[in-house]
Amino acid sequence: PKSASVMAYVAGDKRVLSANMAAVKQTMAWVEKNLAEGRRDVDGRKVPVQTGNLVYALFAHDTSRALDPQGHIHAVVANLTRDLKGNWKALWNGEIWKNNTTIGQFYHAAFRAQLQKLGYETEAAGKHGAFEIKGVPGEVIKAFSTRAAEIEAKIAETGATTLATKKQIT
């Protein structure tokens, strides 16, 4: 949420960054436990099998493409997993992709809980569990959202109406 980035980078509350990283780690642990799969041969065909582990690295970034404050963490997942016998396999990412929205919801819930432990109040803002920190004025959020403003302006300029065209503009 932009309000979290404002509190971390503008207001200087670095605890928000730690809360974000904790939420990402919780989310990745859940993904690893519930969605990580390899494949094995069964009667001549590849069948997904749960492995419970991933190989990944987390990279924290602090700005948007427009250089506004935008704390976010990239989880780079390698194409590796270890089966229950300890053999390395290629990752089968079918369940991960299928559950993308659920993963986002899990992250938002985890981050929200972490922020609430710090004493912040939050409020729903958007779909799939998205939220903002209460008390951060909308004008401040908008002022630090220049990329969103650029995208909205381009959509208005082109008259784009379909989701596909809006995604292409973004």
C-alpha positions, 0 to 999 in steps of 0.5 A: 500500500502506498500509505505504508511506503509513505509512513516508511520512507517519508515519515521515517518509520522503518518498522514498516519495512520490517513488517513488510518483509515479515509478511512476505516471508510468511507468505512465501512460507505458506506458498512453499508449504501448500503450493510447491510441486514437482512432477513424477512419472506415473504410467508414462505421464508427468503428474504433479506431486507436492514437495513443500519446498522452494528455492527463492531469493527476496529483493527489497526495492524502495521506489516505483518506476517513477521514483516515488516511494514504493516499498516492495519485495520481489520474490525470485523463485528458481525452477527447482524443488526437492521431492520427498526422497531428496531428489532435485526436480524442476518446479511445477508452478501450476498451483502457484499460478492458479492461486495468484490471487490467494497468495496476494490476499494472504500477503495483504492479511499478513502485512495488515496484521504486522502493521496492526502489531505496530499500532497502525489502524488499517482500512480496506481499499480495493480488491483482494484484501488491499488496504491503506493505513488510516490517517494517511491523507488521500492527497498525500497518497496521490502526490506520491503516485505519479506513475498511477497518474501517468497511466490514468492520463494515458488511458484517458488520452487514448480512450481505452476501455478494455481491460486488455488495453488498459493493461497494455498501457500500464 
